């Protein structure tokens, strides 16, 4: 079985659900406590053993590439002033040589198209996809849990979580064939089914391990829900010839591409920080 070494992070989206905050700041660089959302995603990928991260960017997203580079003047000032703990935090996300690549999605044609844009960098090997506005608070991380599943069953692995039945129309959901614990053999999936028609309440939650044959299908994938090229549509086609397993990971998901989701993530993760929890709790008590 070929190891999963690369991960694709589609970061070209406009972040319309959190405007006007994303007018000049990429959604992925909005803060959760004291780190950009993207920092949490990269940390999860590295923990899972990912060696090469491919960012699919778009116009006005140059700040993402800058974030993963040295800021020489800032680092020199922190060093000179002896603020070594802050310096260490600033440098924590810097990549090793060759660890990151950046490619552009020239048109906003959907998640499937964004993943397809990474085809030449990924090459002919399995890879992970992590949606960069979804933080999963889990230990070990959601992708690490899925990697263990991949080592057991191979094929394609989709991270899922349960959602309320009346919310399934907002998500891509899987059609289960059978279930053993947290492993769900899949026979299908559907993107944002009409309310009351979903085959399950297991939503596709922004974490995937896919085989490279998906790229060939994405190359001629027709537009689907929302008039976009949907990754789930190509996965449904690939399922005709390859195994797909859904894994219900352990953890709490925060949709940071939504204003309230971003707020909840800030509160929840601040309350888990030993250095901030007491102050955060006191501040919240003063507001409520």
N, C-alpha and C positions, 0 to 999 in steps of 0.2 A: 504494500500500500504506500503510495507516494505521500510524503509528509506535506503538511500545509505550512508554507513558509512566508507567503505574501498575503497582504490584506489591502482591500480597496476601500477608501473612504470618499464617498461622493460629497464634495463640499461646495458645489457650484450653485446651490439653491439661493434664492433671494431673501429667504426669511420673512416672508410677507406676514406671517402670523404674529411676529414680534416687532413690526414697524411701529413707530419710527426709529426704534433703537438700532435697527439694522440698516438704516439709510447709508451710513458711512462705515459702520463696523460689521464685519462678517458675523453672521449669526453664531458660527462655531467658536468665535472668540469672545462672546459674551461671558461674563464672569458667573461662576457658581462658587460662592464664598470668596476665595482669593485666587482662583485658577480659571482659565478659559474652559468652556465645555470640552473643547477638543483635547485638552490635556488629560482629562479622565478617559477619553476614548483611546488615545494613544497608549496610556498606561495599561488599559485592559488588553490591548493587542500585544504589547510587549510581554505582559505576564503570561499570555497564552503561548508564547514561543515564536511570535511573528518576527521575522528577520528583515522584511522589506515592506514598507508602507507606501502605497500609491494613492496620492491625493488627486482627485479629479476636480479641478477648480474651474472658475469662470471669471468673467469680467469683474473688476473691483475686488477680487479676492487675493490680491498680492500680499496683503497683511498676514495671511496665513503662512506663506513661505517665509516672510520676514520673522514671524514669531519663532520659527524653528531654525534661527540663525543667531550668531553672536551679535550682541549690541556692545561693541567694544568700549565706547565711552561710558556707558552705564556700568558695565562690569568693572572697569578701571576705577570709577568713583567709589563703588561699593567696596572694592578691595582696599583702596586707600583709606577709607573711613572705618575699616575694620568690621563692616557689616557682613560678616562671612555667612551667617545663617540665611540672610536675604539673598546673597550672591548664589548660594547653593540652590535656593528655591528657583531663582531666575534661570539657572543653567540646567535644571533637572530634566527638561524636555528636549534638550539639544540632541540631535541624532548623531550616531556614529557615521563615519564616512560611508556613503553609499546606501544608507539605511532608508532614505526617503526619495521618492520621485514625484514630480508634479506634471500633470498633463491637463489640457483644457477641454472642457465640453463647450463647443462654440455656440450651441443653441440649447435652450431649455426644453429638451424633448422627453424628459422623464428619467426615472431611476434606471430603467433598463438600458437606455441610451448612455447614461453616465457610466455604468459598469462596462459597457461595450467599449467606451473610449480608453479603457485601461488594458485592452486585449494584448497589445504588443509588448507591454511591460510585464504583464503577468505571464504570458507565454502558455505553453502546453502543460500546465500543472494545476492542481486544485488550489483554491484560494478562498479567503474569507472576505465577507463584506460586512462593514459595521456602519450603520447610519450615525452620522456625527452629531445629531442633536438628541440622541437617546442615551442617557446615562443609566446604567444598570448598577445599582448599589448591591454588590454581591461579593462574597468571599468563599471560595475563589471566584474570579470574574466569570461572567456569563460565557464568554468565548472559551475560557479554560474548561468550563464544564462541557461545552459542546465539543471541544477537542477530544475529551475522553470518550464521548459518544462516537465521534468519528473513528477513533482508534478501534472501537468495538465493532462497528457495523459498516464503516466505509460509506461510499456513495455520497449523497448530498444530505446535509444536516441543517435544519431550520429551527432557529430559536423561537419559542412561542410562550405566551402567557395567557392565563384565563382572563376574560373580560366579561362584564355583565351582559346578559343576553340582549338587552335592549340597546347595547352599544356596538354590536358586531358589524353594523352597516358602515361604521367609520374605518374599518380595518380590512386588511387581507386576512382571511381565515383559512384554516386547513380542513380538509375533509378526511377524517380518520377512518382507517380500516380496522385496526385493533390497537390495543394499548397494553403495555407492560410497565407498570410504575410510571416513570417520567418519559419513557420512550413511546412514541406514537408512530406506527406505520401509516403512511399516508397513501391515499388513492386519488387525491385531488386537492385543489385549492381554488379560491375565488377572491378577487379583489373587490372590496367594498360591496358585498351583496345587498340587494334591496332588503329593507328591514323585514325581519321575520322569515327570511329564506336561508339564513346561514346554515351550513352543514355542521357547525360546532361553535363553541364560544372560545376556541383557541386561536388567538390573534398572532399573526406573524409580527415579531417584535423588534425587527431591525438588526438581527444577527443571522448570518448565513455562512455556511461552508459549501462551496459549489465546485463542481467539476468543470474543466475548461471547455467541454462541448457546449456549454451555455452560450459561448461567444458566437458560434456558428448560427445558433437559433436567434440570437439578438440581432444579427446582421440583417435579417429580413423580417423581424417581428413587426407586425402591424400595430398601429396605435390602439390602445384600449381605453380603460376608464380615464376620464378627464382629458381625453384626446392626447394622451402621452404613451410612450413606449414603456409598458409595465414589465418589471422584472418577474412578477408573479406569472404573467402570461407565458413568458419563455420557460419558466420553471415547470409550468403545467405541461408544456410540450416535451421537455426533457424527461419528465416523469414517465412518459410512454416507453422509455428504453432504459431508464436508470432508477435505482432505488432512492427514495426520499424518506427520511426519518425526521419527525418533529421531536424536539426535546423541550420539555417544560422546565426551564431553568429555575433555580432557586435564587431569589433576589427581588428587589424593589425597583421598578422601572420609573424613570422620570423623563417625561417628554419635554425637553427644554426648548423645543421649537414653538411652544405655546406659552403665552404670558403667565398664566396661572401655574402651568407645569414648571416653568423656570423659577417662579417664586417659591413653589413647594420644594424644589430641589435645593435652593439656597437655604431654606429653613431646616430641612431634614438633614442635610450634610453638615451644616454648621452645628447642629445639636449633637452630631456624632464626633465632633472634633474635641479631643481632650483639652486643647488650649483655648477653645472658644465656647464650649458648651455652656458653662455657667453664665458667662456674659450674654450669650445669645438668649438663653432662657429668661434671664432677668429683663432683657430688652423687650422680648415678646410679651412678658407678663405686664410690662408697663403700657403696652399698646392695646391689649385685649380688654 
